[in-house]
Amino acid sequence: MTLHKRRQFPSHGQKWDDLQSRMREVTRADTDWRRGRTPLFVFFNDQETYEVGRNAFFNFFTENALGGGRAFFGIGQMEKEVIDCGLDLFHAPSDAGGAFTNGGTESIFLAVKAARDFHRARHGRQRGRQLNIVMPDTAHAAFDKSADVMDLELRRAPLDASRRADVEAMRRLIDDNTMLLVGSAPCYPHGVTDPVEAISDLAMETGIWLHVDACVGGWILPFFKRNGRDVPDFDFRFPGVRSISADLHKFGFCPKPASTVFYRDQTDIERAMFVADAWPSGTFRTKTLAGTRPAGSVAAAWAVLHHLGDEGYRQAAHRLASMTDAYVKDIESIGGMKLWARPDMSIINFGSDDYDMNAVAGRMAGRGWLPALTRRPKGMHLMMSLLHEPVQADFMADLRTSVSEVKNGQTPQTQVQATYG
Ligand SMILES: Cc1ncc(COP(=O)(O)O)c(C=O)c1O
């Protein structure tokens, strides 16, 4: 284990120029996202969208979205309008509402809390009773985090042959303590959307809350559909869907942190609400886990949504779809390489039965590409935005070379593992 040498608190103030050059120095070895070398973490449409988001963010850098109803009314108004855009996109009924959060994990946490409180309201709260969540194996680790905090049991159902949720397998895991069903649009590991319609039927039949995790696809998949691409629906048109999480800071192309969570009706929003009244300062009431929230994120999301509009998102969706098709074609043309699932969006998961993909990924890392991996099945993972469009030829050339090196028995310069954080 390498020990981090603890720094002392700075003894004197330093000028911006010095700080900036030190920051450049410490980030010199970072992966170059601008050259499309990161297959996750960063999402990009085009330079103009980037600048609109950045400018709007810094115009409201100091304001606090917690004060959106009491001081910064314009921020509160923009927040409402962003939520309205999502409600419109997801065909929400008139009584629906939502919240602007700091990320997918927070949006999921809030939906899990609302679902738990719904179950408690219907079935009472019994001491020693542990409630559970039934979800496909591919649901995001944010559900594990929420379950840990709220002391819930997680039940992961196996997938069908297309690596989507197997709804009958989910059904078999349900019991009286099941408080939540989950589907993803799409799931992170394999990039495919679960059969939300069938999970919605199961939710209607059992009366269990269904959350759709559209953190990745929420703000872009509807435009794939509007362009005529054959992608599955996942939204409130299915009556069992009670809540949806959708990240603006992924394929909404908005600056971080920015996500949204939507609820089918008003009472569900109340369930997601945190109200504290006992302390000396009076009632503290928030729809989010966070108290203070960046107003810059709200303004930037509002600006990016209005900058792109239906036309801009459809253009982005069109380019993402064409780019994904082109990558898929190239990947499948490499001998022994195959897709682990047919992508519904721009996540591609691929591997091989013939050679070790971790070794291939290690060779790619040696060439400056940040490799992302899946463990089950062993494969490489690309979550691609439009940063990856101009680098396709470079990526494929390096992938081909890395594969032939591994086939020739060359070991990777860098060992890589499927880990996050
Ligand atoms: C499907 C899915 N859900 C939720 C999340 C969590 O989002 P965040 O990292 O913004 O908390 C992610 C992150 O990649 C994701 O892919």
The ligand as an SDF file (V2000), in Angstrom:
LIG
                    3D

 16 16  0  0  0  0  0  0  0  0999 V2000
  -28.1180    3.4640  -15.1760 C   0  0  0  0  0  0  0  0  0  0  0  0
  -27.5080    4.3950  -14.1670 C   0  0  0  0  0  0  0  0  0  0  0  0
  -28.2310    4.7580  -13.0790 N   0  0  0  0  0  0  0  0  0  0  0  0
  -27.7250    5.5820  -12.1400 C   0  0  0  0  0  0  0  0  0  0  0  0
  -26.4500    6.0920  -12.2430 C   0  0  0  0  0  0  0  0  0  0  0  0
  -25.9020    6.9700  -11.1410 C   0  0  0  0  0  0  0  0  0  0  0  0
  -25.7130    8.2830  -11.5850 O   0  0  0  0  0  0  0  0  0  0  0  0
  -24.7610    9.3090  -10.8300 P   0  0  0  0  0  0  0  0  0  0  0  0
  -23.3520    8.8660  -11.0840 O   0  0  0  0  0  0  0  0  0  0  0  0
  -25.1000   10.6110  -11.4810 O   0  0  0  0  0  0  0  0  0  0  0  0
  -25.0810    9.3010   -9.3830 O   0  0  0  0  0  0  0  0  0  0  0  0
  -25.6750    5.7500  -13.3520 C   0  0  0  0  0  0  0  0  0  0  0  0
  -24.3090    6.2490  -13.5080 C   0  0  0  0  0  0  0  0  0  0  0  0
  -23.6070    5.9550  -14.4640 O   0  0  0  0  0  0  0  0  0  0  0  0
  -26.2060    4.8650  -14.3340 C   0  0  0  0  0  0  0  0  0  0  0  0
  -25.4870    4.4760  -15.4040 O   0  0  0  0  0  0  0  0  0  0  0  0
  1  2  1  0
  2  3  1  0
  2 15  2  0
  3  4  2  0
  4  5  1  0
  5  6  1  0
  5 12  2  0
  6  7  1  0
  7  8  1  0
  8  9  2  0
  8 10  1  0
  8 11  1  0
 12 13  1  0
 12 15  1  0
 13 14  2  0
 15 16  1  0
M  END
$$$$
